[in-house]
């Protein structure tokens, strides 16, 4: 599966425990997203277009009306990356 760099970064953050918080308008349409790492930082590469691509491919999903997280298919699609932590 071809995944862009921004999609790969977003999946990697979600695989490490991050979430995607969604804001909706009056009609229930998603108008703004915020990808937050498990440390509380915001990921700038996660845009509405990247979010829609990942959701369309079913690599991320929301359960029970909560924030979006990575699915089993998303974990299989993400390439392993070395962690920069000491």
DSSP file (Angstrom, degrees, kcal/mol; ACC not computed):
  #  RESIDUE AA STRUCTURE BP1 BP2  ACC     N-H-->O    O-->H-N    N-H-->O    O-->H-N    TCO  KAPPA ALPHA  PHI   PSI    X-CA   Y-CA   Z-CA
    1    1 A X              0   0    0      0, 0.0     2,-0.6     0, 0.0     0, 0.0   0.000 360.0 360.0 360.0 130.3    0.0    0.0    0.0
    2    2 A X        +     0   0    0      0, 0.0     2,-0.4     0, 0.0     0, 0.0  -0.697 360.0 178.2 -83.0 121.8    1.4    3.4   -1.0
    3    3 A X        -     0   0    0     -2,-0.6     5,-0.0    74,-0.1     0, 0.0  -0.991  22.8-129.1-127.4 130.0    1.4    5.8    2.0
    4    4 A X     >  -     0   0    0     -2,-0.4     4,-2.5     1,-0.1     5,-0.2  -0.162  28.9-104.6 -71.4 169.8    2.7    9.3    1.8
    5    5 A X  H  > S+     0   0    0      1,-0.2     4,-2.5     2,-0.2     5,-0.2   0.906 121.2  49.8 -62.5 -42.8    5.2   10.7    4.4
    6    6 A X  H  > S+     0   0    0      1,-0.2     4,-2.2     2,-0.2    -1,-0.2   0.900 112.3  47.6 -64.9 -40.3    2.6   12.8    6.2
    7    7 A X  H  > S+     0   0    0      2,-0.2     4,-2.6     1,-0.2    -1,-0.2   0.900 111.4  51.5 -65.2 -40.3    0.3    9.7    6.4
    8    8 A X  H  X S+     0   0    0     -4,-2.5     4,-2.2     2,-0.2    -2,-0.2   0.901 110.1  48.8 -63.9 -41.7    3.2    7.6    7.7
    9    9 A X  H  X S+     0   0    0     -4,-2.5     4,-2.2     2,-0.2    -1,-0.2   0.916 112.0  49.1 -63.9 -42.9    4.1   10.2   10.4
   10   10 A X  H  X S+     0   0    0     -4,-2.2     4,-2.2     1,-0.2    -2,-0.2   0.926 112.0  47.6 -63.5 -45.2    0.5   10.4   11.5
   11   11 A X  H  X S+     0   0    0     -4,-2.6     4,-2.4     1,-0.2    -1,-0.2   0.883 110.5  53.0 -62.9 -37.9    0.1    6.6   11.7
   12   12 A X  H  X S+     0   0    0     -4,-2.2     4,-1.3     2,-0.2    -1,-0.2   0.909 109.4  48.1 -65.2 -41.6    3.4    6.3   13.6
   13   13 A X  H  <>S+     0   0    0     -4,-2.2     5,-2.1     1,-0.2    25,-0.2   0.911 113.6  47.7 -63.8 -42.2    2.2    8.9   16.2
   14   14 A X  H ><5S+     0   0    0     -4,-2.2     3,-1.4     1,-0.2    56,-0.3   0.862 107.9  55.1 -68.0 -35.5   -1.1    7.0   16.5
   15   15 A X  H 3<5S+     0   0    0     -4,-2.4    -1,-0.2     1,-0.3    -2,-0.2   0.795 104.8  54.9 -67.2 -27.1    0.7    3.7   16.9
   16   16 A X  T 3<5S-     0   0    0     -4,-1.3    -1,-0.3    -3,-0.2    -2,-0.2   0.356 136.2 -80.7 -89.1   5.9    2.7    5.1   19.8
   17   17 A X  T < 5S+     0   0    0     -3,-1.4    -3,-0.2     1,-0.2    -2,-0.1   0.538  84.4 136.4 112.3   8.8   -0.5    6.2   21.7
   18   18 A X      < -     0   0    0     -5,-2.1     2,-0.3    -6,-0.1    52,-0.3  -0.277  35.4-150.5 -80.4 171.7   -1.6    9.4   20.1
   19   19 A X  E     -A   36   0A   0     17,-2.4    17,-2.9    50,-0.1     2,-0.6  -0.935  13.2-128.6-138.7 161.9   -5.1   10.4   19.2
   20   20 A X  E     -AB  35  68A   0     48,-2.0    48,-2.3    -2,-0.3     2,-0.4  -0.965  22.7-156.0-114.4 116.0   -6.9   12.5   16.6
   21   21 A X  E     -A   34   0A   0     13,-3.1    13,-2.3    -2,-0.6     2,-0.4  -0.755  11.7-154.3 -93.1 138.5   -9.4   15.0   18.1
   22   22 A X  E     -A   33   0A   0     -2,-0.4     2,-0.4    11,-0.2    11,-0.2  -0.902  11.0-159.0-120.2 138.9  -12.2   16.1   15.8
   23   23 A X  E     -A   32   0A   0      9,-3.0     8,-2.5    -2,-0.4     9,-1.6  -0.970  16.7-164.9-113.8 133.3  -14.4   19.3   15.7
   24   24 A X  E     -A   30   0A   0     -2,-0.4     6,-0.2     6,-0.2     2,-0.1  -0.808  12.7-128.6-116.4 156.3  -17.7   19.2   13.9
   25   25 A X    >   -     0   0    0      4,-2.2     3,-1.4    -2,-0.3    -1,-0.1  -0.146  47.6 -78.1 -87.9-169.4  -20.1   21.9   12.7
   26   26 A X  T 3  S+     0   0    0      1,-0.3    -1,-0.0     2,-0.1    -2,-0.0   0.810 130.9  49.7 -62.3 -32.0  -23.8   22.1   13.3
   27   27 A X  T 3  S-     0   0    0      2,-0.1    -1,-0.3     1,-0.0    -3,-0.0   0.446 120.4-104.2 -89.8   0.3  -24.6   19.5   10.7
   28   28 A X  S <  S+     0   0    0     -3,-1.4     2,-0.3     1,-0.3    -2,-0.1   0.535  72.6 142.5  92.0   6.6  -22.1   16.9   12.0
   29   29 A X        -     0   0    0      1,-0.1    -4,-2.2     2,-0.0     2,-0.4  -0.636  57.5-113.2 -83.5 138.0  -19.5   17.5    9.2
   30   30 A X  E     +A   24   0A   0     -2,-0.3    -6,-0.2    -6,-0.2     3,-0.1  -0.567  43.4 164.2 -72.7 123.8  -15.8   17.4   10.3
   31   31 A X  E     +     0   0A   0     -8,-2.5     2,-0.3    -2,-0.4    -7,-0.2   0.643  61.3  19.4-114.0 -23.7  -14.3   20.9   10.0
   32   32 A X  E     -A   23   0A   0     -9,-1.6    -9,-3.0    15,-0.1    -1,-0.3  -0.996  58.9-167.0-151.4 142.6  -11.1   20.7   12.0
   33   33 A X  E     -A   22   0A   0     -2,-0.3     2,-0.4   -11,-0.2   -11,-0.2  -0.912   4.8-162.7-127.9 158.0   -8.8   18.0   13.4
   34   34 A X  E     -A   21   0A   0    -13,-2.3   -13,-3.1    -2,-0.3     2,-0.6  -0.923   8.7-154.5-142.6 112.7   -6.0   18.0   15.9
   35   35 A X  E     -A   20   0A   0      8,-0.5     8,-2.6    -2,-0.4     2,-0.4  -0.797  18.0-170.3 -91.1 118.8   -3.5   15.2   16.0
   36   36 A X  E     -AC  19  42A   0    -17,-2.9   -17,-2.4    -2,-0.6     6,-0.2  -0.927  13.8-138.2-116.2 131.3   -2.1   14.9   19.6
   37   37 A X    >   -     0   0    0      4,-3.0     3,-1.5    -2,-0.4   -23,-0.1  -0.271  34.7-101.6 -76.3 170.7    0.9   12.7   20.6
   38   38 A X  T 3  S+     0   0    0      1,-0.3    -1,-0.1   -25,-0.2   -21,-0.0   0.706 124.2  57.2 -68.4 -17.2    0.8   10.8   23.8
   39   39 A X  T 3  S-     0   0    0      2,-0.1    -1,-0.3     0, 0.0   -21,-0.0   0.508 123.3-103.8 -88.5  -5.8    3.1   13.5   25.3
   40   40 A X  S <  S+     0   0    0     -3,-1.5     2,-0.2     1,-0.3    -2,-0.1   0.482  75.8 135.6  98.6   4.8    0.6   16.2   24.5
   41   41 A X        -     0   0    0      1,-0.0    -4,-3.0    -5,-0.0     2,-0.4  -0.534  52.7-123.5 -84.2 152.9    2.3   17.7   21.4
   42   42 A X  B     -C   36   0A   0     -6,-0.2     2,-0.6    -2,-0.2    -6,-0.2  -0.824  16.0-136.1 -98.1 134.8    0.4   18.6   18.3
   43   43 A X    >   -     0   0    0     -8,-2.6     3,-0.6    -2,-0.4    -8,-0.5  -0.811  11.4-165.4 -91.9 119.0    1.5   17.1   14.9
   44   44 A X  T 3  S+     0   0    0     -2,-0.6    -1,-0.1     1,-0.2    -2,-0.0   0.754  82.5  65.7 -76.3 -24.8    1.5   19.7   12.2
   45   45 A X  T 3  S+     0   0    0      1,-0.1     2,-1.2   -39,-0.1    -1,-0.2   0.663  79.1  91.3 -72.5 -15.6    1.7   17.1    9.3
   46   46 A X    <   +     0   0    0     -3,-0.6   -11,-0.3   -11,-0.1     2,-0.2  -0.696  58.7 166.8 -86.4  98.4   -1.8   15.8   10.1
   47   47 A X     >  -     0   0    0     -2,-1.2     4,-2.5   -13,-0.1     5,-0.2  -0.492  52.7 -99.3-103.4 175.9   -4.1   17.9    8.0
   48   48 A X  H  > S+     0   0    0      1,-0.2     4,-2.3     2,-0.2     5,-0.1   0.858 123.7  52.8 -64.7 -35.0   -7.8   17.4    7.1
   49   49 A X  H  > S+     0   0    0      2,-0.2     4,-2.0     1,-0.2    -1,-0.2   0.914 110.5  46.0 -66.1 -43.6   -6.7   15.8    3.7
   50   50 A X  H  > S+     0   0    0      2,-0.2     4,-2.4     1,-0.2     5,-0.2   0.916 112.4  51.9 -63.9 -43.4   -4.4   13.3    5.4
   51   51 A X  H  X S+     0   0    0     -4,-2.5     4,-2.4     1,-0.2    -2,-0.2   0.917 109.5  49.0 -59.1 -45.3   -7.1   12.5    7.9
   52   52 A X  H  X S+     0   0    0     -4,-2.3     4,-2.4     1,-0.2    -1,-0.2   0.883 110.4  50.9 -65.2 -38.3   -9.7   11.9    5.2
   53   53 A X  H  X S+     0   0    0     -4,-2.0     4,-2.0     2,-0.2    -1,-0.2   0.930 112.6  46.0 -63.2 -45.3   -7.3    9.6    3.3
   54   54 A X  H  <>S+     0   0    0     -4,-2.4     5,-2.7     1,-0.2     6,-0.9   0.889 114.7  47.2 -66.2 -38.8   -6.5    7.5    6.3
   55   55 A X  H ><5S+     0   0    0     -4,-2.4     3,-0.9    -5,-0.2    -1,-0.2   0.884 110.2  52.6 -69.6 -37.8  -10.1    7.3    7.3
   56   56 A X  H 3<5S+     0   0    0     -4,-2.4    -2,-0.2     1,-0.3    -1,-0.2   0.874 110.7  47.2 -65.3 -37.4  -11.2    6.3    3.8
   57   57 A X  T 3<5S-     0   0    0     -4,-2.0    -1,-0.3    -5,-0.2    -2,-0.2   0.460 113.8-121.7 -81.4  -0.8   -8.6    3.5    3.7
   58   58 A X  T < 5S+     0   0    0     -3,-0.9    15,-0.3    -4,-0.2    16,-0.3   0.830  75.2 128.6  62.2  36.5   -9.8    2.4    7.2
   59   59 A X  S   <S+     0   0    0     -5,-2.7    12,-2.2    -6,-0.2     2,-0.3   0.648  74.2  33.0 -91.1 -18.8   -6.4    2.8    8.8
   60   60 A X  E    S+D   70   0A   0     -6,-0.9     2,-0.3    10,-0.3    10,-0.2  -0.956  71.6 170.8-131.2 154.5   -7.9    5.0   11.5
   61   61 A X  E     -D   69   0A   0      8,-2.4     8,-2.6    -2,-0.3     2,-0.4  -0.986  27.6-126.7-157.3 160.4  -11.3    4.8   13.2
   62   62 A X  E     -D   68   0A   0     -2,-0.3     2,-0.5     6,-0.2     6,-0.2  -0.905  20.8-157.0-110.3 140.7  -13.3    6.1   16.1
   63   63 A X  S >  S-     0   0    0      4,-0.5     3,-1.2    -2,-0.4     4,-0.0  -0.976  71.1  -7.2-123.2 127.8  -15.0    3.8   18.6
   64   64 A X  T 3  S-     0   0    0     -2,-0.5    -1,-0.1     1,-0.2     3,-0.1   0.770 123.4 -61.5  67.0  27.2  -18.0    4.8   20.6
   65   65 A X  T 3  S+     0   0    0      1,-0.2    -1,-0.2    -3,-0.1     3,-0.1   0.584 106.0 126.4  77.4   9.1  -17.9    8.5   19.6
   66   66 A X    <   -     0   0    0     -3,-1.2    -1,-0.2     1,-0.2     3,-0.1  -0.106  69.0 -58.8 -86.8-171.3  -14.4    8.9   21.1
   67   67 A X        -     0   0    0      1,-0.1    -4,-0.5    -5,-0.1    -1,-0.2  -0.278  63.2 -95.6 -68.0 158.2  -11.2   10.3   19.5
   68   68 A X  E     +BD  20  62A   0    -48,-2.3   -48,-2.0    -6,-0.2     2,-0.3  -0.504  48.0 173.2 -76.9 141.7   -9.8    8.6   16.4
   69   69 A X  E     - D   0  61A   0     -8,-2.6    -8,-2.4    -2,-0.2     2,-0.2  -0.818  37.6 -75.5-137.0 177.8   -7.1    6.0   16.8
   70   70 A X  E     - D   0  60A   0    -56,-0.3   -10,-0.3   -52,-0.3     2,-0.1  -0.511  42.5-144.0 -80.3 144.7   -5.2    3.5   14.7
   71   71 A X     >  -     0   0    0    -12,-2.2     4,-2.1    -2,-0.2     5,-0.2  -0.409  31.8 -97.8 -96.7 177.6   -6.8    0.3   13.6
   72   72 A X  H  > S+     0   0    0      1,-0.2     4,-1.6     2,-0.2     5,-0.1   0.887 127.0  51.2 -63.4 -38.9   -5.3   -3.2   13.1
   73   73 A X  H  > S+     0   0    0    -15,-0.3     4,-1.4     1,-0.2    -1,-0.2   0.867 108.1  53.1 -65.8 -35.8   -5.0   -2.5    9.4
   74   74 A X  H  > S+     0   0    0    -16,-0.3     4,-1.5   -15,-0.3    -2,-0.2   0.885 106.4  51.8 -66.3 -39.2   -3.2    0.8   10.2
   75   75 A X  H  < S+     0   0    0     -4,-2.1    -1,-0.2     1,-0.2    -2,-0.2   0.854 110.4  49.3 -65.2 -34.3   -0.7   -1.0   12.5
   76   76 A X  H  < S+     0   0    0     -4,-1.6    -1,-0.2     1,-0.2    -2,-0.2   0.804 111.9  49.1 -73.8 -28.3    0.1   -3.4    9.7
   77   77 A X  H  < S+     0   0    0     -4,-1.4     2,-0.2    -5,-0.1    -2,-0.2   0.726  89.1  94.9 -84.6 -22.7    0.5   -0.6    7.2
   78   78 A X  S  < S-     0   0    0     -4,-1.5     2,-0.3    -5,-0.1   -70,-0.0  -0.494  72.2-133.0 -76.0 136.9    2.9    1.6    9.2
   79   79 A X        -     0   0    0     -2,-0.2     2,-0.1     1,-0.1    -2,-0.1  -0.662  29.8-103.9 -84.9 142.8    6.6    1.1    8.6
   80   80 A X        -     0   0    0     -2,-0.3     2,-0.4     1,-0.0    -1,-0.1  -0.408  39.7-167.4 -66.5 140.7    8.8    0.8   11.7
   81   81 A X        -     0   0    0     -2,-0.1     2,-0.2   -69,-0.1    -1,-0.0  -0.966  24.8-109.6-128.3 146.5   10.8    3.8   12.6
   82   82 A X        -     0   0    0     -2,-0.4     2,-0.3     1,-0.1     0, 0.0  -0.501  35.0-124.8 -70.8 142.7   13.6    4.3   15.0
   83   83 A X        -     0   0    0     -2,-0.2    -1,-0.1     1,-0.1     0, 0.0  -0.713   6.1-147.7 -90.7 140.3   12.7    6.3   18.1
   84   84 A X        +     0   0    0     -2,-0.3     2,-0.1     2,-0.0    -1,-0.1   0.420  62.6 113.4 -87.4   2.2   14.8    9.3   18.9
   85   85 A X              0   0    0      1,-0.1    -2,-0.1     0, 0.0     0, 0.0  -0.446 360.0 360.0 -75.2 148.7   14.4    8.9   22.6
   86   86 A X              0   0    0     -2,-0.1    -1,-0.1     0, 0.0    -2,-0.0   0.435 360.0 360.0 -87.4 360.0   17.4    8.1   24.8
